[in-house]
């Protein structure tokens, strides 16, 4: 190793680094480091008159050891002492050590701040730059509080050197990003903006980074920068590469500054001043013209710099979206890049054209490149480029090319990367619905989508096709025929079974005239898929079966036999068991008229915007939105997807439908006894007690104006239920908690949870009067045959229920179902 003089370097540091590099093992390295740490510690403790050079050398060694991954717990004070040195190398090492090792919460921050203040006031440009770099590197809130008001003054001072101005601008930018509330420009705003006119290009480049960040948060305060930015951009664009020799990069004048100026202009709308706007349009045209010129160098750096400015200019043109000529020219320029040999350029071109496709001025120009984009989708090796091609096809799609684009995307979907399949499925579904003129084509497309990528078809997609089929009479027969044919495939995706079960259950009668799709054939086809499906799908199929009994009475015996088998009525899943038992009972005792009313066709869904768009934005995994969530969204925030994802869930299908017991029917006998003299319910009221052995005729109740049961005639008694009390009970068809009963005296709430055959309910009693309830008792009973089927345990309640503001009483009931 050549000798290093004391003035030029640190021989001890060089020897130490050499020793570390020559270590044969990790153990040897640690041993050498520990020896050096012990030596440094002894020097710092023992030699009080250690000179600056030695401190610098030992601090450098500590910094090197830290960079090797070892902890350093001493030497910080010695580094702070180096900041007071008048020698550049010693001060530089001190600042370097502090920037790397000192924590922003360190107790030494105050000492460091004092040293920095001394250097900032020294007017020595070298020391000022070191101090500014340290502030930017540490960037703590304490430093922002100490220097946020001082740095703008240094930045705009007339006697500050250019190198210091650059450092001050970037330092202020760092502090603004970490503590924006502390960096208040105020009186300095106009002077900072005028740095765009500075003679030194380095100062302009640093200042524009600061101004861009400030403009994004406070655009009105810095709007005067627009005219100055346009003026500076015009001078750069119109200059030759020889005019800015110090800032010319491979024959491209000031490429970084040009990009930053164009990015700053994207923070504002088009200039209102006609002269400024004309000058800016001229600049953009010049940039587009230069892109067409032959390259001045074959070096990749030249093309990179040139294209960087071009893409920023195109981004600005797209942002303004007000110059048709520029938009079309930008589109044509990007079209040339679509077949460029450089992958990055193809990617950027596709990405920019996606934005251009949304402009009314350039949409038609983008459509002219459809064949090139389709070819990119099929042949690109890079998956990210293929994804951008798919995005562009989606963006350029309209009624004139929808069928072609959807067909190409479906074709690509068969071989698409798994990472983008879900997004592709959502896009195909949206395009097929948005631009469908013939809804039979829409049905074909969605069924094809399920066949090709069923695992990636989320619930929103097949919910939506159900809604559209139900809302349009002209497509119902075709949908039934198509889905019947699709179900005949040997391997059929479960989502196809869901769609098939729902559509055939509703509209299977439209194709029943053909012997090849007779009612029994339809039923056997659906039931052949039953054992392969999950519980939610089986529940939907059971609802389809009960619909079949209404549509095709000749299938009643066959379907009842299926419902009666042990695998259904004794199913381990409570939902399937409940449906099988209820459907079997309903089909056995209900008259034809009642059955037809209960199982009538689903009414049309409200027409609203599709929720698949929201799904596409969120990009959730398939089936991420559960049926429960969809139902909750429907009731709490309006119907999802308009008719929302009032999803063709298994319970929604049956109804009005008896898939879940209707609260108004008192199927489980949870209401009080009916008065003896009450008038019998008519068949049209659907109040059928399916558990009653006597059948419909045995049911009697008083029916209120809304068609709900009432246990007593209306009265002015304050203990009578409020008019909406029955509606409260109806909510528990789909919810496990809420208000169960309410009148002017008492409010009863319920919270319940169920797991298989076990259940737990909490009943909360609220006193609505101003006096305390005394001797309050509750009784839990299971009337009739339910006593032999349900075992229940309850906890007693307190005898007092306090008025509002006091504690609420509650009962806990644990239940288990006996099979």
C-alpha positions in Angstrom: 0.0 0.0 0.0 1.5 3.4 -0.9 2.4 5.7 2.0 -0.3 8.2 2.9 1.0 11.5 4.4 -0.7 12.8 7.5 -2.0 15.8 5.6 -3.6 13.9 2.8 -5.1 10.9 4.5 -5.3 8.7 7.6 -2.8 5.9 7.4 -4.2 4.2 10.6 -7.7 4.0 9.0 -6.2 2.5 5.8 -4.3 -0.1 7.7 -7.4 -1.0 9.7 -9.6 -1.4 6.6 -6.8 -3.6 5.1 -6.7 -5.8 8.2 -10.5 -6.3 8.0 -10.4 -7.3 4.4 -7.6 -9.8 5.0 -9.6 -11.6 7.8 -10.2 -15.2 6.8 -13.3 -15.8 8.9 -16.1 -13.9 10.6 -14.6 -14.7 14.0 -11.3 -13.2 13.0 -13.1 -10.0 11.8 -15.0 -9.7 15.1 -11.8 -10.2 17.1 -10.0 -7.5 15.1 -12.9 -5.1 15.5 -13.1 -5.7 19.3 -9.4 -5.0 19.6 -9.8 -1.8 17.7 -12.9 -0.7 19.7 -10.9 -1.3 22.9 -8.0 0.8 21.6 -10.3 3.7 20.5 -12.2 3.6 23.9 -8.9 3.8 25.8 -7.7 6.7 23.6 -10.9 8.7 24.1 -10.9 8.1 27.9 -7.2 8.3 28.6 -5.8 11.0 26.3 -7.6 14.3 27.1 -5.4 16.3 24.8 -6.2 14.2 21.7 -5.6 16.4 18.6 -8.2 16.9 15.8 -6.5 14.6 13.4 -6.6 11.7 15.9 -10.2 12.3 16.8 -11.1 12.4 13.1 -9.2 9.1 12.5 -10.9 7.3 15.4 -14.3 8.6 14.5 -13.8 7.4 10.9 -12.9 3.9 12.3 -16.1 3.9 14.4 -18.1 4.9 11.3 -16.6 2.1 9.3 -17.3 -0.4 12.0 -20.9 0.8 12.1 -21.3 0.4 8.4 -20.0 -3.2 8.7 -23.1 -3.9 10.9 -21.8 -3.6 14.4 -23.3 -1.5 17.1 -21.5 1.7 18.2 -22.3 3.1 21.7 -19.6 5.7 22.2 -17.7 8.3 20.3 -20.7 10.6 19.7 -19.4 13.4 21.8 -16.0 13.3 20.1 -17.8 13.6 16.7 -19.8 16.7 18.1 -16.4 18.2 19.2 -15.2 17.9 15.6 -17.9 20.3 14.5 -16.1 23.2 16.2 -12.9 22.6 14.2 -11.9 25.1 11.6 -10.5 22.4 9.3 -12.8 21.2 6.6 -11.8 17.5 6.7 -12.4 17.3 10.5 -15.8 19.2 10.3 -16.8 17.0 7.4 -16.1 13.7 9.3 -18.0 15.1 12.3 -21.1 16.0 10.2 -20.9 12.6 8.4 -20.8 10.7 11.7 -23.8 12.7 13.1 -25.8 12.2 9.9 -25.3 8.5 10.0 -25.3 7.5 13.7 -27.1 10.2 15.7 -30.7 9.5 16.4 -33.1 12.4 15.9 -34.1 12.0 19.6 -30.6 12.1 20.9 -29.7 14.3 23.9 -26.9 15.7 21.8 -29.3 17.4 19.3 -29.0 20.7 21.2 -25.2 20.7 21.0 -25.4 19.8 17.4 -27.9 22.6 16.7 -25.6 25.2 18.3 -22.7 24.0 16.1 -24.9 24.2 13.0 -26.1 27.7 13.9 -22.5 28.8 14.2 -21.6 27.4 10.8 -24.7 28.9 9.1 -23.8 32.4 10.5 -20.1 32.0 9.6 -20.8 33.0 5.9 -18.2 30.4 4.9 -19.9 28.7 2.0 -18.2 25.4 2.6 -19.2 25.2 6.2 -22.7 26.4 5.4 -23.2 23.6 2.9 -22.0 21.0 5.4 -24.4 22.3 8.0 -27.3 22.3 5.5 -26.6 18.8 4.4 -26.6 17.6 8.0 -30.0 19.3 8.7 -31.4 17.6 5.6 -30.0 14.2 6.5 -31.2 14.2 10.1 -34.4 16.0 9.3 -35.8 15.8 12.8 -38.7 18.0 14.1 -36.3 19.6 16.5 -34.1 20.8 13.7 -37.1 22.0 11.7 -38.2 24.1 14.7 -34.7 25.5 15.1 -33.9 26.3 11.4 -37.2 26.5 9.4 -37.2 30.3 9.7 -33.5 30.7 9.0 -33.1 28.6 5.9 -35.5 30.7 3.7 -33.6 33.8 4.5 -30.3 32.2 3.4 -32.1 30.9 0.2 -33.2 34.3 -1.0 -30.3 36.4 0.3 -28.6 38.3 -2.5 -25.1 37.6 -1.2 -25.6 33.9 -0.8 -23.4 31.8 -3.1 -25.1 29.6 -5.7 -23.9 26.3 -4.2 -25.3 27.4 -0.8 -28.7 28.3 -2.4 -28.9 24.9 -4.0 -28.2 23.2 -0.6 -30.7 25.6 1.1 -33.5 24.8 -1.3 -33.1 21.0 -1.0 -32.7 21.3 2.8 -35.9 23.3 3.0 -37.7 20.7 0.8 -36.6 18.0 3.2 -37.9 19.8 6.3 -41.2 20.6 4.5 -41.8 16.9 3.8 -41.1 15.9 7.4 -42.7 18.9 9.2 -44.9 20.9 6.8 -46.6 22.8 9.7 -43.3 24.3 10.7 -42.1 25.5 7.3 -44.2 28.6 6.6 -43.0 30.6 3.6 -45.2 33.7 4.1 -43.1 36.7 3.1 -40.6 34.6 1.3 -43.1 33.1 -1.3 -42.6 35.6 -4.1 -38.8 35.7 -3.7 -38.6 31.9 -3.8 -40.8 31.8 -6.9 -38.4 34.3 -8.6 -35.5 31.9 -8.2 -36.9 30.3 -11.4 -35.3 33.3 -13.1 -31.9 32.8 -11.5 -28.9 32.8 -13.8 -27.5 29.6 -12.3 -29.2 26.5 -13.7 -28.3 24.5 -10.6 -30.2 26.9 -8.4 -33.2 26.8 -10.7 -33.2 23.0 -10.7 -33.0 22.8 -6.9 -35.6 25.6 -6.4 -38.1 24.0 -8.8 -38.2 20.8 -6.7 -39.1 22.9 -3.7 -41.7 25.0 -5.5 -43.3 21.9 -7.0 -43.8 20.4 -3.6 -45.1 23.7 -2.1 -47.5 24.2 -5.1 -49.1 20.8 -4.6 -50.2 21.8 -1.1 -50.8 25.6 -1.6 -51.4 26.1 -5.4 -52.9 29.6 -5.0 -49.9 31.0 -3.2 -47.5 29.9 -5.9 -49.6 30.3 -9.0 -47.3 33.1 -10.2 -44.7 30.4 -10.9 -46.6 29.3 -14.1 -45.6 32.2 -16.3 -42.0 32.0 -15.0 -41.9 28.3 -15.6 -43.2 28.7 -19.2 -40.6 31.4 -19.8 -37.8 29.2 -18.5 -39.0 26.2 -20.5 -39.2 28.2 -23.7 -35.6 29.3 -23.3 -34.4 25.7 -22.8 -36.5 24.2 -25.6 -35.4 26.8 -28.1 -31.7 26.7 -27.2 -29.1 24.7 -28.9 -27.1 22.1 -27.1 -24.1 24.4 -27.3 -25.9 27.2 -25.5 -26.1 25.3 -22.2 -22.9 23.4 -22.4 -22.5 22.8 -18.6 -26.1 21.5 -18.5 -26.3 19.6 -21.7 -26.6 15.8 -21.4 -25.8 13.8 -24.6 -26.9 16.7 -26.9 -30.1 17.3 -24.8 -30.1 20.7 -23.0 -31.0 20.5 -19.3 -33.2 17.4 -19.5 -33.8 17.1 -15.7 -34.8 20.8 -15.4 -37.1 20.5 -18.5 -38.9 17.5 -16.9 -39.3 19.3 -13.6 -40.7 22.4 -15.3 -43.2 20.3 -17.2 -44.2 18.5 -14.0 -44.6 21.8 -12.1 -47.0 23.0 -14.8 -49.1 19.8 -14.3 -50.0 21.2 -10.8 -52.1 24.0 -12.5 -54.8 24.4 -15.2 -54.0 25.8 -18.6 -52.7 29.4 -18.3 -55.4 32.1 -18.6 -53.1 34.6 -20.2 -53.3 34.1 -24.0 -49.6 35.0 -24.6 -48.4 32.6 -21.9 -50.6 29.8 -23.2 -49.5 30.4 -26.8 -45.9 30.3 -25.7 -46.5 27.0 -23.8 -48.2 25.4 -26.8 -45.3 26.4 -29.0 -42.9 24.7 -26.5 -45.0 21.5 -26.6 -45.1 21.5 -30.3 -41.3 22.0 -30.5 -40.8 19.0 -28.1 -43.1 16.8 -30.3 -41.2 18.0 -33.4 -37.8 17.2 -31.9 -39.1 13.6 -31.1 -39.4 13.1 -34.9 -35.9 14.3 -35.7 -33.2 11.7 -36.2 -31.1 11.1 -33.1 -27.9 13.1 -32.7 -26.3 10.2 -30.9 -26.6 6.4 -30.9 -26.0 6.3 -27.1 -28.9 5.1 -25.0 -28.4 8.0 -22.7 -29.4 10.4 -25.5 -32.6 8.6 -26.3 -33.5 8.3 -22.6 -33.1 12.0 -21.9 -35.0 12.9 -25.1 -37.9 10.5 -24.3 -38.1 11.6 -20.7 -38.9 15.1 -21.8 -41.3 13.8 -24.4 -43.3 11.7 -22.0 -43.5 14.6 -19.5 -44.7 16.9 -22.3 -47.4 14.3 -23.3 -48.5 14.0 -19.6 -48.9 17.8 -19.6 -50.9 17.7 -22.8 -53.2 15.0 -21.4 -53.5 17.0 -18.1 -54.7 20.1 -20.0 -57.0 18.1 -22.3 -57.8 21.2 -24.3 -55.7 21.1 -27.4 -57.1 18.6 -29.9 -54.2 19.0 -32.3 -51.6 18.3 -29.6 -53.6 15.3 -28.2 -53.8 13.7 -31.6 -50.1 14.3 -32.3 -49.2 12.9 -28.9 -51.3 9.8 -29.7 -49.6 9.3 -33.0 -46.2 9.6 -31.4 -47.1 7.1 -28.7 -48.4 4.8 -31.4 -44.9 4.7 -32.9 -43.5 3.5 -29.6 -45.9 0.6 -29.4 -43.7 -1.4 -31.8 -40.4 -0.1 -30.4 -37.8 -2.7 -29.6 -37.3 -1.2 -26.1 -39.7 -2.8 -23.6 -39.8 0.2 -21.3 -40.9 2.5 -24.1 -43.7 0.1 -25.1 -44.8 0.0 -21.5 -44.8 3.8 -21.1 -46.6 4.2 -24.4 -49.4 1.9 -23.4 -49.7 3.5 -20.1 -50.0 7.0 -21.5 -52.4 5.9 -24.2 -54.7 4.6 -21.5 -55.1 8.1 -20.3 -55.4 9.5 -23.8 -58.3 7.1 -24.5 -60.5 8.9 -22.0 -60.2 12.2 -23.9 -63.0 13.0 -26.4 -60.4 14.6 -28.7 -58.0 11.7 -28.9 -60.3 8.6 -28.4 -60.7 7.9 -32.1 -57.0 8.3 -32.7 -56.3 5.8 -30.0 -58.7 3.3 -31.5 -56.7 3.2 -34.8 -54.0 1.3 -32.9 -56.3 -1.5 -31.7 -54.6 -4.3 -33.8 -51.2 -3.3 -32.5 -52.5 -3.4 -28.9 -54.2 -6.8 -29.4 -50.9 -8.1 -30.9 -49.1 -6.8 -27.8 -51.6 -8.6 -25.5 -50.9 -11.9 -27.3 -47.1 -11.7 -27.9 -45.5 -9.6 -25.2 -43.1 -11.5 -23.0 -43.3 -9.1 -20.1 -46.5 -9.6 -18.0 -46.5 -6.0 -16.9 -46.6 -4.9 -20.6 -49.4 -7.4 -21.3 -51.4 -5.9 -18.4 -51.0 -2.4 -19.7 -52.2 -3.7 -23.1 -55.3 -5.1 -21.4 -55.8 -1.8 -19.7 -55.6 0.1 -23.0 -58.1 -2.3 -24.7 -60.5 -1.7 -21.8 -60.0 2.1 -22.1 -60.5 2.3 -25.8 -63.6 0.1 -25.9 -66.9 1.5 -27.1 -70.0 0.2 -28.9 -68.2 0.0 -32.2 -65.5 -2.4 -31.1 -66.9 -4.0 -27.9 -67.5 -7.4 -29.3 -64.0 -7.6 -30.9 -62.2 -6.5 -27.7 -64.3 -8.7 -25.4 -63.6 -11.7 -27.6 -59.9 -11.0 -27.6 -59.8 -10.6 -23.9 -61.7 -13.8 -23.4 -59.3 -15.6 -25.7 -56.3 -14.2 -23.8 -57.9 -15.1 -20.5 -57.3 -18.8 -21.1 -53.6 -18.3 -21.0 -53.3 -15.1 -18.9 -51.0 -14.9 -15.9 -52.8 -15.8 -12.7 -51.8 -12.4 -11.2 -54.0 -10.5 -13.6 -56.9 -12.9 -14.2 -59.2 -11.5 -11.6 -58.8 -8.0 -13.0 -59.3 -9.3 -16.5 -62.5 -11.0 -15.5 -63.9 -7.8 -13.9 -63.1 -5.8 -17.0 -64.7 -8.3 -19.4 -67.8 -8.3 -17.2 -68.0 -4.5 -17.2 -67.5 -4.2 -20.9 -70.0 -6.9 -21.7 -72.7 -5.2 -19.6 -71.8 -1.6 -20.6 -71.8 -2.1 -24.3 -74.3 -4.9 -24.7 -76.9 -4.2 -27.4 -78.0 -7.8 -27.7 -78.4 -9.2 -24.1 -78.1 -12.8 -25.4 -74.5 -11.9 -26.3 -74.1 -10.6 -22.8 -75.4 -13.9 -21.3 -73.1 -15.9 -23.6 -70.1 -13.8 -22.6 -70.6 -14.1 -18.9 -71.2 -17.9 -19.1 -68.1 -18.2 -21.2 -66.3 -16.1 -18.6 -67.3 -18.5 -15.9 -66.3 -21.5 -18.0 -62.8 -20.1 -18.7 -62.0 -18.5 -15.4 -64.6 -19.6 -12.9 -62.3 -19.4 -9.9 -61.7 -15.7 -10.6 -65.4 -14.8 -11.1 -66.4 -13.0 -7.9 -69.9 -13.0 -6.6 -70.6 -9.5 -8.0 -70.3 -10.8 -11.5 -72.7 -13.7 -11.3 -75.1 -11.6 -9.2 -75.1 -9.1 -11.9 -76.0 -11.5 -14.7 -78.9 -12.8 -12.6 -80.2 -9.3 -12.1 -80.1 -8.5 -15.8 -81.8 -11.7 -16.8 -84.6 -11.1 -14.2 -85.1 -7.5 -15.4 -85.3 -8.3 -19.1 -88.1 -10.6 -20.2 -86.7 -10.9 -23.7 -83.6 -12.8 -22.6 -85.0 -15.1 -19.9 -85.8 -18.0 -22.2 -82.4 -17.7 -24.0 -80.6 -17.6 -20.7 -82.4 -20.7 -19.4 -81.6 -22.6 -22.6 -78.0 -21.5 -22.6 -77.3 -22.3 -19.0 -79.0 -25.7 -19.3 -76.6 -26.5 -22.2 -73.6 -25.2 -20.2 -74.5 -27.4 -17.2 -74.3 -30.5 -19.4 -70.5 -30.2 -19.6 -68.8 -33.0 -17.7 -66.7 -30.5 -15.7 -68.8 -27.6 -14.6 -67.6 -24.8 -12.3 -69.5 -24.1 -9.1 -70.3 -20.6 -10.2 -72.0 -22.0 -13.3 -74.1 -24.3 -11.0 -75.2 -21.3 -9.0 -76.2 -19.4 -12.1 -77.9 -22.5 -13.5 -79.8 -23.3 -10.3 -81.1 -19.7 -10.0 -82.1 -19.2 -13.6 -83.7 -22.7 -14.1 -85.5 -22.3 -10.8 -87.0 -19.1 -12.0 -87.4 -19.6 -15.7 -87.0 -23.4 -16.3 -90.6 -23.5 -17.5 -89.7 -21.5 -20.6 -87.7 -24.4 -22.0 -89.7 -27.3 -20.4 -91.7 -27.9 -23.7 -88.6 -29.5 -25.3 -88.3 -33.2 -24.3 -84.6 -32.7 -24.1 -85.0 -30.2 -21.3 -88.1 -31.5 -19.6 -88.7 -30.7 -15.9 -87.3 -34.0 -14.7 -84.3 -33.7 -17.0 -83.6 -30.2 -15.6 -84.0 -31.4 -12.0 -81.7 -34.5 -12.6 -79.1 -32.3 -14.3 -79.0 -29.9 -11.3 -79.1 -32.6 -8.7 -76.2 -34.4 -10.4 -74.0 -31.4 -9.4 -75.4 -31.3 -5.8 -72.8 -33.5 -4.1 -69.9 -31.7 -5.6 -70.9 -28.2 -4.4 -70.2 -26.2 -1.2 -72.9 -25.6 1.4 -74.0 -22.1 0.1 -74.5 -23.6 -3.4 -76.4 -26.6 -2.0 -78.6 -24.2 -0.2 -79.3 -22.4 -3.4 -80.1 -25.7 -5.2 -82.6 -26.6 -2.5 -84.3 -23.3 -3.1 -84.4 -24.2 -6.8 -85.9 -27.5 -6.0 -88.9 -26.0 -4.1 -89.3 -23.6 -7.1 -89.5 -26.6 -9.4 -92.4 -28.1 -7.3 -94.3 -24.9 -8.0 -93.3 -24.7 -11.7 -93.6 -28.4 -12.4 -96.1 -30.3 -10.1 -95.1 -33.6 -11.8 -91.7 -33.3 -10.1 -93.2 -33.0 -6.6 -92.8 -36.7 -5.6 -89.2 -36.9 -6.9 -88.1 -33.7 -5.2 -89.9 -34.6 -1.9 -88.0 -37.9 -1.9 -84.8 -36.0 -2.2 -85.7 -33.6 0.6 -86.9 -36.4 2.8 -83.7 -38.4 2.8 -81.5 -38.4 5.9 -78.7 -36.6 4.2 -81.0 -33.6 4.0 -83.3 -33.5 7.0 -80.5 -34.7 9.3 -77.7 -32.8 7.6 -74.9 -31.7 10.0 -75.2 -28.2 8.5 -78.0 -26.3 10.2 -78.8 -24.1 7.2 -79.2 -27.1 4.9 -81.2 -29.0 7.4 -83.6 -26.1 8.1 -84.2 -25.5 4.4 -84.9 -29.2 3.7 -87.3 -29.5 6.6 -89.2 -26.3 5.8 -89.4 -27.0 2.1 -90.6 -30.5 2.6 -93.3 -29.3 5.0 -94.3 -26.4 2.8 -94.6 -28.7 -0.3 -96.7 -31.1 1.7 -99.3 -28.9 3.4 -99.6 -25.7 1.4 -102.3 -25.4 -1.2 -101.5 -24.8 -4.8 -102.5 -21.2 -4.6 -100.5 -20.5 -1.5 -97.5 -22.3 -2.9 -97.7 -20.3 -6.1 -97.9 -17.1 -4.1 -95.0 -17.9 -1.8 -92.8 -19.1 -4.6 -93.7 -16.5 -7.3 -91.0 -15.1 -9.6 -88.5 -12.7 -8.2 -89.6 -9.1 -8.9 -87.3 -6.9 -11.1 -84.3 -5.4 -9.3 -84.0 -1.6 -9.2 -81.8 -0.2 -12.0 -78.7 1.3 -10.6 -75.0 1.5 -11.4 -73.2 -1.8 -11.4 -70.9 -2.4 -8.3 -68.4 -4.4 -10.4 -66.7 -1.0 -11.1 -66.1 -0.6 -7.4 -64.9 -4.1 -7.3 -62.4 -3.4 -10.1 -61.0 -0.4 -8.2 -60.6 -2.3 -5.0 -59.2 -5.4 -6.8 -60.3 -7.7 -4.0 -59.8 -11.4 -4.4 -62.6 -13.6 -5.8 -65.5 -13.9 -3.4 -63.9 -11.5 -1.0 -67.3 -9.9 -0.5 -69.4 -12.4 1.4 -73.1 -12.8 1.0 -73.5 -11.6 4.6 -71.6 -8.4 3.9 -73.6 -7.8 0.7 -76.8 -8.2 2.6 -75.6 -5.8 5.3 -74.6 -3.2 2.8 -77.9 -3.5 1.1 -79.8 -2.8 4.2 -77.5 -0.2 5.8 -76.2 1.8 3.0 -78.6 1.2 0.1 -78.5 -1.7 -2.2 -75.1 -2.5 -3.5 -75.1 -2.5 -7.3 -78.4 -1.0 -7.3 -80.6 -3.9 -7.1 -77.7 -4.2 -5.6 -76.0 -7.1 -4.6 -79.3 -8.1 -3.2 -77.5 -11.1 -4.4 -79.3 -14.0 -5.7 -78.3 -15.6 -2.5 -80.0 -18.8 -1.6 -82.3 -17.0 0.8 -83.1 -14.2 -1.6 -84.2 -16.6 -4.2 -86.9 -18.3 -2.2 -88.1 -15.2 -1.0 -90.8 -14.1 -0.5 -90.1 -17.4 -0.5 -89.9 -19.7 2.4 -86.2 -20.4 2.5 -86.0 -18.7 5.8 -89.1 -18.6 8.0 -91.1 -15.4 7.6 -91.4 -13.6 10.9 -95.0 -12.7 10.0 -95.9 -16.4 9.8 -95.0 -17.1 13.4 -93.5 -20.4 12.2 -91.6 -21.1 15.4 -94.4 -20.0 17.7 -92.4 -17.2 19.3 -95.3 -14.8 19.7 -98.0 -14.7 22.3 -101.0 -16.9 22.0 -103.6 -15.9 19.5 -107.0 -14.7 20.9 -109.6 -17.4 20.5 -112.1 -15.2 18.7 -109.7 -13.9 16.1 -110.6 -14.1 12.5 -108.9 -16.8 10.5 -106.2 -15.6 8.0 -107.0 -15.9 4.4 -104.9 -17.9 2.0 -103.7 -14.7 0.4 -102.1 -13.5 3.6 -99.5 -16.3 3.4 -99.7 -16.8 7.2 -99.1 -20.5 7.1 -97.9 -22.4 10.1 -95.9 -25.1 8.3 -95.3 -26.9 11.6 -99.0 -27.2 12.4 -100.4 -30.7 12.0 -103.8 -29.2 11.2 -102.6 -27.3 8.1 -103.5 -23.8 7.0 -107.0 -23.9 8.3 -105.8 -24.2 11.9 -104.0 -20.9 11.8 -105.8 -17.9 13.1 -104.5 -14.4 14.0 -105.4 -10.8 13.8 -103.7 -9.2 10.8 -102.8 -5.6 10.8 -102.9 -3.2 7.8 -99.4 -4.2 6.8 -100.2 -7.9 6.6 -98.2 -8.7 9.7 -99.5 -10.6 12.7 -100.6 -8.7 15.8 -101.2 -10.5 19.0 -104.0 -8.1 20.1 -106.3 -5.5 18.4 -105.0 -1.9 18.2 -105.5 0.1 21.4 -104.3 3.3 23.0 -102.8 1.3 25.8 -99.2 2.5 26.4 -98.2 -1.1 26.8 -99.2 -1.9 23.3 -96.4 -2.4 20.7 -95.5 0.6 18.6 -96.8 0.5 15.0 -93.3 -0.5 13.7 -92.8 -3.3 16.2 -93.5 -6.0 13.7 -91.0 -4.5 11.3 -88.4 -4.8 14.0 -88.9 -8.5 14.2 -88.8 -8.9 10.4 -85.1 -7.7 10.4 -84.1 -10.9 12.3 -84.6 -12.9 9.1 -81.1 -11.7 8.1 -79.6 -10.2 11.3 -78.5 -11.6 14.6 -78.9 -8.5 16.7 -81.1 -5.5 17.1 -84.3 -4.3 18.7 -86.8 -7.1 19.1 -89.7 -5.4 20.7 -90.6 -1.8 21.7 -93.5 0.1 23.2 -93.9 3.3 25.2 -92.8 1.5 28.4 -90.1 -1.0 27.5 -87.5 -1.8 24.8 -86.2 -5.3 24.4 -83.0 -5.9 22.4 -81.5 -9.2 21.3 -78.0 -10.3 20.5 -77.5 -13.9 19.3 -74.8 -16.2 17.9 -75.1 -19.7 16.5 -72.6 -22.5 15.8 -74.0 -25.7 14.3 -76.7 -26.9 16.6 -75.8 -24.5 19.5 -77.1 -21.1 20.1 -76.8 -18.3 22.6 -79.1 -15.3 22.9 -78.8 -12.2 25.1 -82.0 -10.3 25.8 -81.6 -6.7 27.0 -84.4 -4.9 28.7 -84.5 -1.1 28.7 -86.8 1.0 30.9 -88.3 3.9 28.9 -90.2 5.4 31.8 -89.0 7.8 34.5 -89.5 5.3 37.3 -87.8 2.1 38.2 -89.3 -1.3 37.3 -89.6 -3.5 40.5 -90.2 -7.2 40.8 -89.1 -7.6 37.2 -89.1 -11.3 36.1 -88.6 -13.1 32.7 -89.7 -16.5 31.6 -88.2 -18.6 28.8 -90.5 -21.3 27.4 -90.6 -23.6 24.4 -94.2 -24.2 23.3 -95.6 -27.4 21.8 -93.3 -29.9 20.1 -90.3 -27.6 20.4 -89.8 -28.8 23.9 -88.6 -32.1 22.7 -86.4 -30.6 20.0 -84.7 -27.7 21.9 -82.9 -27.8 25.2 -82.6 -24.3 26.8 -80.9 -22.9 29.8 -81.4 -19.3 31.1 -79.9 -17.0 33.7 -82.1 -15.0 35.9 -82.2 -11.2 35.8 -82.2 -8.5 38.5 -85.6 -7.6 39.9 -85.1 -3.9 39.2 -84.8 -2.2 35.8 -83.6 1.4 36.1 -85.0 4.3 34.1 -83.0 5.9 31.2 -79.5 6.6 32.3 -79.4 3.6 34.7 -78.2 0.1 34.0 -80.1 -2.1 31.6 -81.1 -5.6 32.7 -80.4 -8.6 30.5 -81.1 -12.4 30.2 -78.8 -15.0 28.8 -80.4 -18.0 27.0 -78.3 -21.0 25.8 -79.9 -23.4 23.4 -79.1 -26.6 21.7 -81.0 -28.4 19.1 -81.8 -32.1 19.5 -81.8 -34.1 16.3 
